[in-house]
Structures are given as C-alpha cells and as structure tokens.
C-alpha cells in the first residue's frame, strides 16, 4: 500500500505556513479534554498471517466529541500510512510490526504504540484449553452433573453466632495443561489468564488480554461467591496465539445451629430477639457483553422446635398459644423490606420435606429478578443485604438451624 507523502512544492508551502503560524494562523484556545489514544484491531484470523486484512479501530479514544484527528503508522517508520477513526492494512512479510496511533484535537496529541506479530500463511496455530471440573456434590449432597463449566460450592455449616457475615472466599484451581502447541516442534512459553473480561486493566483497547495470572497451572485466590467468565491466552514459540474461555460458578451455603432467640416484650431490650445475618449479592446482567455475574436465587431456611422445652403450662395438646413462631425478613442495602415469612401460617410450617415432626420450618426463596435494578417495580437491587430472624413471642425460643444459600449456577 502507498504511503501519504508530501511533494517538494507542497512541503515548501507547509514550511511557509509553519513560519507564519505565529502571525495570522495561530488558534487560541485549549484542548477539549484529556487526550487518550487507544485502539483495537481484528482480522478474520486470531493469528494475523501474511496477506490478511487487519481492521483497526480508534473509537475508544477520548474525548469522543468529534474534535479528534487520527493518524496511523502501521510499520513504525514514523510516517503516516492512513488517517481516520478506523483503517485497514495488510502486511506482506512476517515479523513483529509496530503500530502507532496518534490522535490530536489541534491543541495537544496522544499516541498509543502496540506490536503485532505477523506469521507465515502456513504456520500451525496452538490450541488453548482450560480444564473443566466441578464439585461432585453441592452442600446438600445433591450430585452435580456438569461438563462445560467450573462449578464450586463453598459449604460453611459450622458458623458461630459471633460470625453472622457471609464473607468467606475460596481458591479456584485453573489448569491449561491440555493445551497444544500446534506443531510438534513448537512449545508454549506463555499461559496468561484474564480473570475479568469487562476490565481493560492495561488500557490497550482489548479487555480480554490482561494478564492477571500466568502459568500452565495457577491458583486463583480470594474468589467470592459469584458467576465469572475468564479467558486463557496462549502463545507458542512461533508467536501464534489461541484462547479459550470458561464460566466459573461459585455458590455458597452457610449454616448456624443451636442458638437461642430472646423473647420480645416491651420491657425487654435484649437485641437477641432479632438477629441480623449479612450477605453480599451480585446481579450484573449486561446484555451483549461477555461477562455476567448474576445470582440465580437466594434461599433462607429456618428450623426451630414447635414448643420451647422450658415453657410452663404447655403440656396440653390444646395449648396452641404456646406454639413458637419465628420469621425471616430480607432487607436490601437501603433497608427496604423485600420479603418475609410472616404470613406463612402455622399449619404450613410443619410439613417440610426435611422438617422433623417436632419442628417447624420456614423457607424464604428469592429469585434473581428481585435483585435487579432497584429503580424498577418489585426489584430491590443487589449489593449488601441483611436477613433477619425475628422473635415476636414473649418467651425465649430455641433455633435448631438457620441456613442461607447463594445459588449462582
């Protein structure tokens, strides 16, 4: 492709303009905003081969107010090859090519420099593969059948009453050892993992090539409950690349056992008549983007004896006034009440599948839509939520167990 070059006459004219710029051509003003040059590129092949057409796009440069001009140098020789917000180019030789984008608003300029590897048309590309795995069972001993995702359950069934926060994290093992270099004479020196495909951490215009972890087998630490999409990028010894993505689902279950709720009377200020349990819930459903982090449902289960052992005068079967009653309430981070079990009748509390005949059981199930945009009707937003157990009876009541499940898969 021909380069844009100035002829001798035009060059002389331009030099004259430069000489006069301090007199009649100087523009007064300032830059329209902070200049930041950034571009992305793509071709029909992930590996750019000799003769491939490569499309370049500087639309993410700022400010995006129409004030910018764009100059492209596709081979690093400091001359202008193309202009415009988008451009196309092809290479006729292999090697590492330096691409320079320069933007200007007439008062200032900014540039981004990136290197492209151009490979021979016959070169064999590697094959990236993330090893899939899942826990054999969830926290309720239900078998997990999965073949395309990484599915992990965090089970904390011995929580103490001094720890009523869902704050634990886990470690996800990531393995790329099944990847192939593509050619038996080649090897893979670089295994790079991008753990958030929505964030362009290195500001190179590509949100899916950040290097958060490196290595054929790595541990991803401090992972919170949630839904993630991650990407493996590999490069073989010939400079060819390939990638693989996988969804990671981390669900959570916590259980508190054998504790007492204080009675609730006008004279009783004991805070234990109402207990708070704090959880963080994610709902990030971005249509058209690669990353989602959306909870599927939240389940709270409360099990307690129908009658407290130490209550006096409650031996007769007709003593229904002695029937215990505890309830679950759910509040979003703005302290709006989203749901409760208060209207679940006593006759509906003793027939749960796993409910002992001497106990009552109440369940609060909240589907994902409840945690959507809080500006919409009947939705309350995600973030920091509080689940409360409330004792409206005057007597102290025993709790056999309280369970919270955050289900992301």
C-alpha positions in Angstrom: 0.0 0.0 0.0 1.2 3.5 -0.8 2.1 5.9 1.9 0.9 9.5 2.1 3.9 11.7 1.3 4.3 15.4 0.6 5.8 16.5 -2.7 8.6 19.2 -2.8 6.2 22.1 -3.6 3.6 21.1 -1.0 6.4 20.6 1.6 7.7 24.1 0.9 4.2 25.5 1.3 3.7 23.7 4.6 7.0 25.1 5.9 5.8 28.6 5.0 2.6 28.0 6.9 4.6 26.9 9.9 6.7 30.1 9.7 3.6 32.2 9.6 1.7 30.3 12.3 2.8 32.8 15.0 1.3 35.6 13.0 -2.1 35.0 11.4 -2.7 31.2 11.7 -2.4 30.7 15.5 -5.5 29.4 17.1 -6.4 30.5 20.6 -8.0 28.0 22.9 -7.3 24.9 24.9 -7.7 21.2 24.5 -11.3 20.0 24.5 -10.5 17.4 27.2 -7.9 14.9 28.4 -6.5 13.2 25.3 -6.2 9.4 25.5 -5.3 7.4 22.4 -6.4 3.8 22.3 -7.2 1.4 19.5 -8.2 -2.2 18.9 -7.6 -4.5 15.9 -9.1 -7.6 14.4 -8.8 -9.8 11.4 -10.6 -12.9 10.0 -8.0 -15.0 11.9 -6.9 -14.6 15.5 -3.4 -15.1 14.2 -2.6 -12.4 11.7 -0.9 -14.0 8.6 0.8 -12.5 5.7 -1.8 -11.0 3.3 -4.6 -10.9 5.9 -6.6 -7.6 6.1 -6.4 -6.2 9.6 -9.1 -3.7 10.8 -8.0 -1.0 13.2 -10.5 1.0 15.3 -9.7 4.0 17.5 -13.3 4.7 18.6 -12.4 4.2 22.2 -10.0 7.2 22.2 -11.1 10.2 24.2 -12.6 12.7 24.1 -15.3 11.3 21.8 -16.7 14.6 20.9 -15.8 14.8 17.2 -12.8 17.0 17.8 -10.1 14.4 17.1 -8.0 13.6 14.1 -6.4 10.2 13.7 -3.0 9.3 12.1 -1.9 5.7 11.7 1.7 4.4 11.2 1.4 0.7 10.6 5.1 -0.2 10.4 6.8 2.0 13.0 8.7 4.1 10.4 7.2 7.4 11.8 5.4 8.2 8.6 1.6 8.4 8.2 0.1 5.4 6.4 -3.6 6.1 6.9 -5.9 8.7 8.6 -9.4 8.3 10.1 -11.0 6.8 13.1 -10.9 3.3 11.5 -8.5 1.9 9.0 -7.4 -1.3 7.3 -4.0 -2.6 6.5 -2.2 -5.8 5.4 1.3 -7.0 5.7 3.4 -8.8 3.1 6.1 -10.1 5.4 6.4 -12.0 8.7 7.7 -10.4 11.9 6.8 -8.1 14.7 5.2 -4.9 13.4 4.9 -1.7 15.4 1.7 0.2 15.0 1.4 3.8 16.2 -1.9 5.7 16.6 -1.6 9.4 17.1 -4.6 11.5 17.9 -4.9 15.3 18.1 -7.5 17.9 18.8 -5.5 20.7 17.4 -4.0 21.8 20.7 -2.5 18.6 22.0 -1.8 15.0 21.0 -1.6 11.5 22.4 -0.4 8.2 21.0 -0.6 4.5 21.6 2.0 2.0 20.4 1.3 -1.7 20.0 3.2 -4.6 18.5 1.5 -7.1 16.1 3.0 -10.4 15.3 2.6 -11.4 11.6 3.1 -15.1 10.9 3.6 -17.2 7.7 0.4 -18.3 6.0 1.2 -21.9 6.6 2.1 -21.7 10.3 0.2 -24.0 12.6 -1.6 -22.3 15.5 -1.7 -23.6 19.0 -4.9 -24.8 20.8 -5.8 -23.4 24.1 -7.9 -25.5 26.5 -9.0 -24.8 30.1 -9.6 -28.0 32.1 -13.2 -28.2 33.2 -14.1 -29.6 36.6 -16.8 -29.4 39.3 -17.5 -30.5 42.8 -19.1 -33.9 43.0 -21.9 -32.7 45.2 -23.4 -29.4 46.5 -23.7 -28.6 50.2 -26.9 -30.7 50.4 -25.2 -33.8 49.0 -27.0 -33.4 45.6 -24.9 -34.7 42.7 -23.6 -32.1 40.3 -23.6 -33.1 36.6 -21.5 -30.6 34.6 -19.2 -30.9 31.6 -18.5 -27.4 30.3 -18.1 -25.1 33.3 -16.2 -24.9 36.6 -18.7 -25.3 39.4 -17.7 -25.0 43.0 -19.7 -24.9 46.2 -18.5 -23.2 49.4 -20.0 -25.1 52.4 -19.7 -23.5 55.8 -22.0 -25.4 58.1 -20.4 -24.6 61.4 -20.8 -20.9 61.6 -20.7 -19.4 65.1 -23.2 -16.8 66.4 -20.3 -14.3 66.6 -19.8 -14.6 62.8 -23.1 -13.7 61.1 -21.5 -12.4 57.9 -21.2 -14.3 54.6 -17.6 -13.2 54.0 -15.6 -16.3 53.2 -13.7 -16.7 49.9 -12.3 -19.7 48.1 -9.5 -20.7 45.8 -10.2 -21.8 42.2 -7.6 -24.1 40.6 -7.0 -23.3 36.9 -5.3 -25.7 34.6 -4.2 -25.3 31.0 -2.1 -28.4 30.7 -4.3 -29.9 28.0 -3.4 -27.1 25.6 -1.4 -28.0 22.5 1.4 -26.0 20.8 0.0 -26.9 17.4 3.3 -28.1 15.9 5.4 -30.9 17.5 8.5 -28.8 17.0 6.9 -25.9 18.9 6.2 -25.2 22.6 4.1 -22.8 24.7 6.1 -20.4 26.7 3.2 -18.1 27.8 0.0 -19.1 29.5 -1.8 -15.9 30.6 -5.2 -15.7 32.4 -7.6 -12.8 32.3 -10.0 -13.0 35.2 -12.3 -10.1 34.4 -13.3 -9.7 30.7 -15.1 -6.4 31.4 -12.0 -4.5 32.6 -9.2 -3.3 30.3 -6.6 -3.2 33.0 -3.6 -2.4 30.7 -5.5 0.2 28.7 -4.6 -1.3 25.3 -8.1 -1.3 23.9 -8.6 -5.1 24.5 -10.5 -6.0 27.7 -9.8 -9.7 27.2 -6.0 -9.9 27.1 -5.0 -8.6 30.6 -2.5 -10.7 32.4 -4.0 -11.3 35.9 -2.2 -14.7 36.4 0.5 -16.5 34.4 1.3 -20.2 34.3 0.1 -23.5 33.0 -1.5 -24.3 36.4 -2.4 -21.5 38.8 -4.4 -20.8 41.8 -7.0 -18.0 41.7 -7.2 -16.9 45.3 -9.9 -15.0 47.3 -12.8 -15.7 45.0 -16.1 -14.5 46.3 -19.4 -16.2 45.6 -20.5 -15.3 42.1 -20.6 -16.0 38.4 -17.4 -15.3 36.3 -16.2 -15.7 32.8 -12.4 -16.0 32.4 -10.1 -16.3 29.5 -6.8 -18.2 28.8 -4.5 -16.7 26.2 -1.5 -18.7 25.0 1.4 -18.0 22.6 3.5 -20.7 21.1 7.2 -20.4 20.3 6.5 -19.3 16.8 4.4 -16.4 18.0 1.0 -17.8 17.2 -1.8 -17.4 19.6 -5.0 -19.0 20.7 -7.5 -18.5 23.5 -10.2 -20.4 25.5 -12.9 -19.1 27.8 -14.9 -20.8 30.6 -17.6 -19.8 33.0 -16.9 -20.3 36.7 -19.7 -20.6 39.2 -19.1 -20.2 42.9 -22.1 -20.9 45.1 -22.3 -20.6 48.9 -24.1 -22.2 51.8 -23.8 -21.2 55.5 -25.4 -22.9 58.5 -25.8 -21.7 62.1 -27.0 -24.3 64.6 -28.3 -24.5 68.2 -28.8 -20.9 69.3 -31.5 -19.0 71.3 -33.6 -16.1 70.3 -34.6 -13.8 73.2 -38.2 -13.0 73.9 -39.7 -9.8 72.6 -41.6 -7.7 75.1 -42.0 -4.0 75.6 -39.8 -4.3 78.7 -37.2 -6.4 77.1 -34.5 -4.6 75.2 -32.4 -7.7 74.5 -31.1 -7.4 71.0 -31.1 -11.1 70.6 -34.9 -11.0 69.9 -33.8 -10.1 66.4 -30.6 -11.3 64.8 -29.0 -10.0 61.6 -27.2 -12.1 59.0 -25.3 -10.1 56.3 -24.6 -11.2 52.8 -23.4 -9.7 49.5 -25.4 -10.5 46.4 -24.4 -9.8 42.8 -26.7 -9.1 39.9 -24.9 -7.8 36.8 -26.7 -8.8 33.7 -25.2 -6.8 30.9 -26.8 -7.8 27.6 -24.4 -8.1 24.7 -21.3 -8.2 26.9 -19.2 -11.2 27.6 -19.4 -11.1 31.4 -22.3 -11.8 33.7 -22.3 -12.0 37.4 -25.9 -12.8 38.2 -27.3 -14.7 41.1 -29.9 -17.3 40.3 -31.7 -17.5 43.6 -31.2 -16.9 47.4 -32.7 -19.4 49.8 -33.0 -18.9 53.6 -34.3 -21.8 55.8 -35.2 -21.6 59.4 -35.9 -24.7 61.6 -37.0 -24.5 65.2 -38.9 -26.6 67.8 -42.7 -26.0 67.8 -42.6 -25.6 71.6 -39.8 -24.5 73.8 -38.7 -27.1 76.3 -38.7 -24.8 79.4 -42.1 -23.1 78.8 -44.5 -23.7 81.7 -48.2 -24.8 81.2 -47.8 -26.0 77.6 -48.1 -29.8 78.2 -51.8 -29.9 77.0 -52.3 -30.6 73.2 -54.8 -27.7 73.1 -52.2 -25.2 74.3 -51.8 -23.6 70.8 -50.9 -20.3 72.4 -47.6 -22.0 73.3 -46.7 -22.6 69.6 -43.4 -21.0 68.8 -43.2 -18.6 65.8 -40.0 -17.3 64.3 -39.8 -15.5 60.9 -37.3 -14.4 58.3 -37.1 -10.9 56.9 -35.0 -9.8 54.0 -33.8 -6.2 53.5 -31.7 -4.6 50.8 -28.8 -2.2 51.4 -31.2 0.7 51.6 -33.1 -1.1 54.4 -36.1 -1.7 52.2 -38.0 -4.8 53.2 -38.2 -7.1 50.1 -39.7 -10.3 51.5 -40.6 -12.1 54.7 -42.3 -15.3 56.0 -44.6 -13.6 58.5 -47.8 -14.7 56.5 -46.8 -18.3 56.4 -49.4 -20.0 58.7 -48.5 -22.4 61.5 -50.2 -25.2 59.6 -47.8 -24.6 56.7 -44.6 -24.8 58.8 -44.6 -28.5 59.9 -44.7 -30.3 56.6 -41.4 -29.5 55.0 -39.5 -32.3 53.3 -36.7 -32.3 55.8 -38.7 -31.0 58.8 -38.9 -33.2 61.8 -42.4 -33.6 63.2 -41.5 -31.8 66.4 -40.2 -28.8 64.5 -41.5 -26.0 62.4 -39.7 -25.0 59.2 -40.0 -21.8 57.1 -38.3 -21.1 53.8 -37.7 -17.8 52.1 -36.9 -18.2 48.4 -35.9 -15.2 46.4 -35.5 -15.4 42.6 -32.8 -13.5 40.7 -35.2 -10.8 39.3 -35.7 -9.4 42.9 -32.1 -8.3 42.9 -32.4 -6.4 39.6 -32.3 -2.6 39.1 -33.8 -1.1 42.2 -35.4 1.6 40.1 -37.8 -1.0 38.6 -41.0 -2.0 40.3 -40.7 -5.1 42.5 -36.9 -5.2 42.4 -34.6 -4.1 45.1 -31.0 -4.1 43.7 -28.0 -6.1 44.6 -25.2 -5.3 47.0 -25.2 -5.7 50.7 -28.3 -7.5 52.0 -29.5 -8.4 55.6 -31.6 -11.4 56.5 -33.2 -11.1 59.9 -34.6 -13.7 62.2 -37.3 -12.1 64.4 -39.0 -13.5 67.5 -42.3 -11.8 68.2 -43.2 -14.1 71.1 -42.6 -13.0 74.7 -40.7 -16.2 75.6 -37.2 -17.1 74.6 -37.2 -19.6 71.7 -34.6 -22.1 70.6 -33.4 -22.3 67.0 -32.2 -25.7 65.6 -30.7 -24.3 62.4 -30.6 -21.3 60.1 -29.3 -21.8 56.5 -28.5 -19.2 53.8 -27.7 -20.4 50.3 -26.4 -18.2 47.4 -27.0 -20.1 44.2 -25.1 -18.9 41.2 -25.2 -21.9 38.9 
